[in-house]
Amino acid sequence: MSHLRGFSWSFVWIAFVTTPAYAQECDNPAQNIASAEADVVNFYLADATGYANAAVEGYGCSEVASTPDLARLMRVLAMLRLFNEDEDGAAVAFRTARALDADGWNNDYGEKAQGIFTSATVPKDEAPGIVTVKGLSDGWLAVDGDVQASPVTLPAGLHLVQVGSGDLAFFARIIVVEAGKNVAVDVPEGSDLQPKVRTPRGTAAPVWLHLAAGAVGTSGEGLTVKQGANTLQEPAVKVALLVEAGVGLAMEKLWFRGTFGLEPIFGGSYLYASESTDWSGTAAAVVSRFDVGTALGGVKVGLASGFSWPGRIPLLGVVAIPIGGNGMSVEPRAGVRLATARAVEPTVSVSLAWRTK
């Protein structure tokens, strides 16, 4: 049974608007598609939508779309629908992506999405749709990266229409074609003016600000030290708050993050020997850390190490689980702290983290 059956065709075409936050004028579609893919994997859906919009807008002032890049865009559009619990709508985009590149797949999208992608084929008995482009003057028409003449017979699904002259397009639109139905695409008057000159997008990797707060527990040696009239105590089970800030960097599928934070301890102090061999205590540990990892689906996993004053080196596994499309995540961490002149201390923490885009 076709995934298109039962799908609500309440929209005939999907309009994409200029989004200055994501793209310069006439941006490179391939770079916006790559950014959209990364944001889909990391569950930043609003950002992914913005980059997908910018990619379509870029096709309106670039050369004929390349088939592999357009297949990637269609997979992004399908994933956005799938995250919106619209499985039929996802299949509409997946069937075009599969027709363009049947072997192309991003494993980070997950097994459920791959199953829909694999089954999103055109039934043999399904009637095609016919697309007529109105207002087409001297120039070329391309549909899904293939130069054609109007009218064009197409299978039901999402399709990219481009109109241009010379080497560059001056009009692009994503349309929806129903089985056996006709679709008219109007090229707005004045669209056949001289195409804009492309302004390439920079290739710098995205950088974000990281903020987190939570709790950390560590099991280790308990100490009680008398310093004159004062008694300093470090509990064996150390429970502390965790507050940190940092900067992250994404490069392809890898991410890097440097953080600086404080861990105020409950019910005691962190003890350390001063230069005079006397003991001193501090109410909060000062932690600097460097993390590196990759993304598995929408979840980030990685390893972390650094220095925790006084006298500890953390070795941690880090997981970041998104809890929405607004940059929020839950981060459990577990590992050990190598303590100066003490036994290894097992440690675990959980925090609520937020990052900018």
C-alpha positions in Angstrom: 0.0 0.0 0.0 1.3 3.4 -0.9 2.3 5.7 2.0 0.5 8.5 0.1 -2.9 6.9 0.6 -4.7 8.7 3.4 -2.3 11.6 3.3 -3.9 15.0 3.7 -3.2 17.1 0.7 -4.2 20.3 2.5 -1.1 21.9 1.0 -0.4 22.0 -2.7 3.1 23.5 -2.4 5.5 24.4 0.4 6.6 28.0 0.4 10.1 28.8 1.6 10.9 32.3 2.7 14.1 34.2 3.2 15.6 33.6 6.6 18.5 36.0 7.2 19.6 34.2 10.4 20.6 31.2 8.3 21.7 32.4 5.0 23.3 35.3 3.1 21.7 36.3 -0.2 22.0 33.5 -2.7 23.7 31.1 -0.4 25.3 27.8 -1.4 22.5 25.2 -1.1 24.9 22.3 -0.4 26.3 24.0 2.7 22.9 24.8 4.1 21.8 21.2 3.5 24.8 20.0 5.5 23.9 22.3 8.3 20.2 21.1 8.2 21.4 17.5 8.3 23.5 18.2 11.4 20.6 20.0 13.1 18.2 17.2 12.4 20.5 14.7 14.0 21.0 16.9 17.0 17.2 17.6 17.2 17.5 21.3 16.6 14.4 21.3 14.4 13.8 25.0 14.1 17.3 25.5 12.9 17.1 22.6 10.5 14.0 24.0 9.0 15.7 27.4 8.6 18.7 25.8 6.8 16.4 23.7 4.6 14.4 26.9 3.6 17.7 28.7 2.8 18.8 25.7 0.7 15.6 26.0 -1.4 16.0 29.7 -1.7 19.6 29.2 -2.8 18.4 26.9 -5.6 16.6 30.0 -7.0 19.9 31.7 -7.8 22.3 28.8 -8.5 23.0 26.3 -11.2 20.8 23.2 -11.8 20.5 21.2 -8.5 22.8 18.2 -8.2 21.0 14.9 -7.7 22.9 13.8 -4.5 22.5 17.1 -2.8 18.8 17.3 -3.6 18.3 13.7 -2.3 19.9 14.8 1.0 17.5 17.8 1.1 14.5 15.6 0.5 15.7 13.3 3.4 15.9 16.3 5.7 12.4 17.4 4.7 11.2 13.9 5.4 12.9 13.8 8.8 11.3 17.1 9.8 7.9 15.6 9.0 8.7 12.4 10.8 9.7 14.4 14.0 6.3 16.1 13.6 4.6 12.7 13.8 3.6 12.9 10.1 4.8 9.5 8.8 2.8 9.8 5.6 4.2 13.2 4.9 7.7 11.8 5.5 7.1 9.1 3.0 6.1 11.7 0.4 9.6 13.3 0.7 11.4 9.9 1.1 10.0 8.5 -2.1 11.6 11.4 -4.1 14.8 11.1 -2.1 14.9 7.4 -2.9 14.1 8.0 -6.6 17.0 10.4 -6.7 19.5 8.3 -4.7 18.3 4.9 -3.7 21.5 4.0 -2.0 22.0 7.3 -0.1 21.2 7.1 3.6 22.4 8.8 6.8 22.6 6.1 9.5 22.2 8.8 12.2 18.6 9.1 11.2 17.8 5.8 12.8 16.2 2.5 11.8 12.6 3.6 11.9 13.2 6.3 9.4 15.3 4.0 7.2 12.4 1.5 7.1 10.1 4.2 5.8 12.7 5.3 3.3 13.2 1.8 2.0 9.5 1.2 1.5 8.8 4.6 0.0 8.5 3.5 -3.7 6.1 4.4 -6.5 3.4 1.8 -7.0 3.4 0.4 -10.5 -0.3 1.1 -10.9 -0.1 4.7 -9.7 -0.9 7.4 -12.2 1.6 10.2 -12.5 0.9 13.9 -12.1 1.4 16.6 -14.8 3.2 19.8 -13.9 2.9 22.9 -16.1 5.1 25.9 -15.6 3.4 29.2 -16.5 5.3 32.4 -17.3 8.3 30.5 -18.6 10.1 32.8 -21.0 13.3 32.1 -22.8 15.5 30.0 -20.6 15.5 26.6 -19.0 13.3 24.5 -16.7 14.7 21.9 -14.4 12.8 19.5 -12.2 14.7 17.5 -9.5 18.0 18.5 -11.1 17.0 17.4 -14.7 16.5 20.0 -17.4 13.1 19.4 -19.1 10.3 21.0 -21.2 6.9 22.0 -19.8 4.6 20.2 -19.2 6.4 17.6 -17.2 5.1 14.2 -16.1 6.1 13.3 -12.6 5.4 10.6 -10.0 3.5 11.7 -6.9 5.7 13.3 -4.2 7.8 16.4 -3.5 9.7 17.9 -6.4 12.0 20.9 -6.9 11.2 23.2 -9.8 13.9 25.6 -11.0 13.7 28.2 -13.8 16.7 30.0 -15.1 18.7 31.6 -17.9 22.3 31.1 -18.7 24.1 29.2 -16.0 22.0 30.3 -13.0 18.4 29.9 -11.9 16.2 32.9 -11.0 13.3 30.9 -9.5 12.9 27.8 -7.4 10.0 26.2 -5.5 9.3 22.9 -3.8 5.9 21.5 -5.1 3.7 18.6 -4.1 2.4 16.4 -7.0 -0.6 14.2 -6.4 -1.2 11.0 -8.3 -3.1 11.6 -11.5 -3.5 15.4 -10.8 -2.3 18.5 -12.6 -0.2 21.1 -10.9 0.4 24.6 -12.3 3.4 26.5 -11.2 3.4 30.3 -11.8 6.7 32.0 -12.4 6.2 35.5 -10.9 6.4 38.4 -13.3 9.9 39.9 -13.3 11.6 36.6 -12.3 13.4 36.6 -15.6 15.5 39.5 -14.6 19.3 39.2 -14.4 20.1 36.5 -11.8 21.8 37.6 -8.6 25.5 36.9 -8.2 26.1 34.1 -5.7 27.7 35.2 -2.4 29.4 32.0 -1.1 28.8 31.1 2.5 31.8 30.8 4.8 32.8 27.3 5.8 33.6 27.9 9.5 32.3 25.2 11.8 29.5 26.3 14.1 30.4 27.4 17.6 28.0 27.5 20.5 27.8 28.6 24.1 27.2 25.9 26.8 25.6 26.4 30.2 24.8 23.7 32.7 23.7 23.2 36.3 23.2 20.0 38.2 24.5 17.7 41.0 27.6 15.5 41.3 28.3 12.7 43.7 31.8 11.2 44.4 32.9 8.4 46.7 36.3 8.6 48.2 38.4 8.9 51.4 36.8 10.8 54.3 39.2 13.1 56.2 38.9 14.9 59.5 41.8 17.3 60.4 42.2 19.5 63.5 43.9 22.8 62.8 44.3 24.5 66.2 40.8 25.2 67.4 39.2 24.4 64.0 38.2 21.0 62.7 38.2 20.5 58.9 36.2 17.7 57.5 35.9 16.1 54.0 33.1 13.6 53.8 33.7 10.2 52.3 30.6 10.6 50.1 30.8 14.0 48.5 27.7 15.6 47.2 28.0 18.9 45.4 26.3 21.3 43.1 27.6 21.6 39.6 27.6 24.9 37.7 29.6 25.4 34.5 29.9 27.4 31.3 31.9 26.7 28.2 32.2 26.9 24.4 31.6 24.1 21.9 32.7 23.5 18.4 31.2 21.1 15.8 33.3 19.7 12.9 31.6 17.1 10.6 30.3 14.4 13.0 32.8 15.4 15.8 32.1 17.9 18.6 34.5 19.5 21.0 33.8 21.5 24.2 35.8 23.3 26.8 34.2 24.2 30.1 35.0 25.9 33.4 32.9 25.4 36.5 32.4 25.3 40.3 31.3 22.4 42.5 30.2 23.7 45.9 30.2 20.7 48.4 27.5 20.0 50.9 28.4 19.2 54.6 32.2 19.8 54.5 35.1 21.0 52.5 37.6 19.7 49.9 40.8 19.3 51.9 44.3 19.7 50.6 47.8 20.1 52.0 49.3 23.6 51.7 52.9 24.4 51.1 53.6 24.5 54.8 52.2 20.9 55.1 49.3 22.3 57.1 45.8 21.3 55.8 43.5 23.7 54.2 39.9 23.4 53.0 37.8 25.0 50.2 34.0 25.0 50.0 34.0 24.5 46.2 36.1 22.6 43.7 37.2 24.5 40.6 36.9 22.4 37.5 38.2 22.9 33.9 37.5 20.2 31.4 37.8 19.4 27.7 35.3 17.1 26.0 35.3 15.4 22.6 32.7 13.1 21.1 30.4 12.3 18.3 26.6 12.1 17.6 24.6 8.9 17.5 21.2 9.8 16.2 20.1 12.8 18.3 22.3 11.8 21.3 25.8 13.1 21.8 28.4 10.8 23.4 31.9 11.6 24.3 34.9 11.5 26.7 36.1 14.2 29.1 39.1 15.0 31.1 40.8 18.0 32.6 41.7 19.3 36.1 39.7 19.7 39.3 41.3 21.8 42.0 42.2 20.7 44.6 44.3 17.8 43.4 42.0 15.7 41.1 42.0 14.7 37.4 38.6 13.6 36.1 38.2 10.9 33.5 34.6 10.8 32.4 32.1 9.4 29.9 29.6 12.0 28.7 26.1 11.6 27.2 23.9 14.5 26.1 20.2 13.6 25.5 18.1 16.3 23.8 14.8 17.1 25.5 13.4 19.4 22.9 14.3 21.5 19.9 15.4 24.5 22.0 18.9 23.6 22.8 18.1 21.8 26.1 19.5 18.5 27.0 20.1 16.2 30.0 23.7 15.2 30.5 24.6 12.2 32.7 28.3 11.7 33.3 30.2 8.9 35.0 33.8 7.9 35.6 36.6 8.4 38.1 38.7 11.1 39.6 42.4 10.5 40.0 43.2 12.1 43.4 46.7 13.2 44.4 48.0 10.9 47.1 44.7 9.2 47.5 42.7 6.3 46.0 40.8 6.6 42.8 37.3 8.1 43.4 34.3 6.9 41.4 32.0 9.8 40.4 28.7 10.4 38.7 26.7 13.5 37.9 23.6 14.7 36.1 22.9 18.1 34.8 20.5 20.1 32.8 22.4 21.8 29.9 21.5 24.5 27.4 23.4 25.6 24.3 23.1 28.3 21.8 23.2 27.8 18.0 
